[in-house]
């Protein structure tokens, strides 16, 4: 069939022509046709989501398994009652915050949504895309558009209109070019039919952003492992091998330097490499597609499908892909790479386990860290590293002295008590100090973690505020009753009760650490020795769990 191609990237002075093309696309959809449409995530293959015959054409053109449900695209939360029932208040809260945007909510469906769209499930995925062209097409068409990614099934998703032409050109009625996708990975899929809500697919909206709004979100195991043949997917992308180029892919996880070195050790003359920009020079004989800088996950998300597609026209026989950590957008990028690899994953850090310990002063972190040392672990003490840098960096001293004049003696030594009295009394002053400290401290800690081998613990009261949690395999909150903490701080530091309470009150409460950390180690023991024994058993179990996860990718 002849596919109509409309380029709507340049909108200057062509409003009437654009409106005519949008009307033409909407007419095709109303009549049961298929249109390739742009969104901020990936290009979609759109059809009338309430028309069973039109939806069936999507499955035929894509070669998509029939038990893989589709997502309905709407223009806002006002459309929810048309297609969903028993809508919880949290759905409207999420829509106000994140729509239009890369969030799909799973809700109970209305009978008007056909089985073909939901793959027979009693739920439906629904989202509002953040692209003006597609929003205009939906409004003009007057119905929700079912639109999975516009690639043929199993292939890397399309992030440009040319990708759509390559995959389904000649088999759809129209392709609308709205420019390259700005997000680059599909939407985040969140199931709101259960409590707590469950992440079914990581995507362009990091789960951390969702949790900051609504609290804890469970993560479905399909995010990290492949579903079995008899398991039914609750959302797109959960079950089948996706995003795969022609050559087999192996994903290498771990710290950036170690994962790059592991790829370097494995590559041959016909290998392709997907890696962070900083390590591309390690592969002069290989075809390399850089993902972007190791710290720029936004750019990595935009490039990941382009990278996977780029090797299909080459002669590579295998592809090695460097994988970001699972914080923020890294969870979605890693998920796409691992699905492309059929979950064939090698961990370059298989011997390395990094635990992040945090909690208020007096909670018992010292005893917990001693328990880790009993297991052969090593400790990266952020406070000690801070003082090492302070002694050797005039720039660091000057930055602190500029913001807090008079906290250094004439000999250049920091008066910790004077600085503490100033920052512990005012939250904004403590934040100012932390901003300075993080600027100098974080690069050195990252260097030490990357060089680590074996069991390590990062001891940091500001583990999350600094972003150090992203370096950890697990984060642990060490907590204790407030009155016990006061007594311990008074005895340990030989200070008054008033000053001990001032220090404790200036810090985050236990609820903060419980909400942020992966697990909690509570210290209600009167004896440090007793707590040390409890902590050792806790860490033995935790290390075994992490090791088991690393063995299974």
ABEGO torsion letter per residue (X at the ends): XBBBBBBAABABGAAAAAAAAAAAAAAAAAAGBBBBBBBABBBBBBBBAABAAAAAAAAAAAGBBAABBBBBBBAEAAAAAAABBGBBAAAAAAAAAAOBEBBBBBBBBBAABBAAAAGGBABBBBBBBBBAAAAAAAAAAGBBBBBBBABBBGBBBBABAAAAAAAABGABABBBBAEBBAAGBBBBBBBAABOBBBBABBBABBAAAAAAAAEBBBBBAAAABBBBAABBBABBGAABBBGBBABBBBBBBEBAAAAAAAAAAABBAABBBBBBAAAAAABAABBBBBAEBAABAAAAAAAAAAAAAAAAABABABBBBBBBBABEAAAAAAAAAAAAAGGBBBBAAAABBBBBBBEBBGAGAAAAAAAAAAAGBBBBBAAAAAAAAAAABAAAAAAAAAABBGABBAAGBBBAAAAAAAAAABAAAAAAAAAAAAAAAAAAAAAAAAABBEBBBBBBAAAAAAGAAAABABBBBBBBBAAAAAAAAAAAAGBBAAAAAAAAAABBBAAAAAAABABBBBBABABAAAAAAAAAAAAAAAAAAAAAAAAAX
